[in-house]
């Protein structure tokens, strides 16, 4: 986590998390695209091929900020 101080006294922390696609159906999912945007700060994209029933994709990392005083 990275902290930066804004001039107005509000601190912003850069955070990351992992996103996966989990197929909870009885059919194969042929493909999944993910586009993550939090406000205007970060844009993250991921694409996976076929995911079998009860299968889980590889994770992608997405970014987002949090603010606190």
N, C-alpha and C positions, 0 to 999 in steps of 0.2 A: 504494500500500500504506500502511496506517495502523497504527501501533504503539501499544499501550496496555500499561502495566505493572500487573500484578496485585500485591496485597499480599504474596503468597508468593514473589515474586521471579521468577515466570514471566511472560514477555512474550507477548502475543497480537498477532498480525498479521492484519489484515483483508485478504483477497485476493478478486479476482474473476477469472473466466474466461468464455469464450464457449462456448455449446453450440449445435450445429446438428443437424438430422436429415438424413441422406443416404440416398436411396432406391437401394439396390443390387439391386433386383429388376427384372424386366421388366414389372411392372404398376404402374399409378398407385396411390399410397397416397392415400386419400381424406382423411385427417386424422391429425395427430399431436398429442398433449398430453404435456407434460413437467412434472413436479413435482419440484423439487429441494429437499431438506432435509438440511442437515449438522448433526447433533446437534440442539440446540434453538435454535440461534442465528438462522438465516436461512431464509426460505422463498421460493423463486422459482418462477414458473410461466410457461409458454409454450404457445401453441397455434398450429398452422399448418394451413392448408387443404391442398388437393391438392398432392402432390409427384410430378412425373412421373418415369419411369424414368431413373436416373442423375442425378436432380435433387437439389439441396441447398436446404434452407430458409434463411431469413434467420437470423442468429445472435440469441440472447438472452444476456444477461449474468446469471451466477449468482454468488452470494457464498458465501465460506467462510472460517473462521478457521484459523490455524495457531498452535501454541504452541511456545515454546522457552525454555530457561534461559540 
